[in-house]
Amino acid sequence: MGRGVLSRHAPGQGVQRLGSYDDGYHGVAPSTGSVPPSTGRQRLKKTELVSLGSIWGANWARIEADLISEEPRTGLRPVKHSKQGKSLTQAVRLNNNVLNDLADFSQTMSQLLEHPQNLAWIDLSFNDLPNIDPVLTTFFNLSVLYLHGNCIHRLPEVDKLSNLTKLRSLTLHGNPIEEEKGYRQYVLSILPRITTFDFSGVTKQDRITATIWRRMNIKPKKVRFKRDNF
């Protein structure tokens, strides 16, 4: 599936949990059948991937119950669990749902994962998220974040991700912000560390263009000094 050709899969396919991200995939591989891209490849080593399939009218109470109760699908590398029964994984996929917020996301991850603070890969593509929830910025080890195919309509939402210093791969295509003038340049100027954007590698020329664009289009904020009252 190429960039710009986005489609949602029919909801109601139930929960799926994938045993390993080493099952032949090297990019996004939604459990509902999307084709992994041939560019912007990312790989998580020695980790397992927990994946949630489409749920009609999904909510966090339902997601939490399904994720914890359902057995993961067997992969080349089985999902490992701690003595407390929590998953030892660094990646979670919640793609192809109808999520419109991330309420209780952090709480759910804490109940599902042994080390939620180690999350490095989150796939929230093909949902109905209207913004970038600040909860995502609390996962400081996040290196891959998929948000394509949502309803994000304000470019400044990207600013929230600037504190994720380990973020290297981001997707936002298929959101209304993709139609904004200077979309790619804006994102790359705000997030200069990412190496892959919308499944396309970031080149040296991309960075130069983004820097020039920012100088021409974004005015630095004026610092206001309070005058002392004499």
Secondary structure, DSSP 8 states (H G I E B T S, - for coil): --TT------S------BS-TTSS--S---TT-----SSS----SS--EEE----TT--HHHHHHHHHHS--B--SS---B-TTS-B--SEEE--SS-----TTHHHHHHHHBS-GGG--EEE--SS---S--GGGGG-TT--EEE--SS----GGGGGGGGG-TT--EEE-TTSGGGGSTTHHHHHHHH-TT-SEETTEE--HHHHHHHHHHHHHH-------------
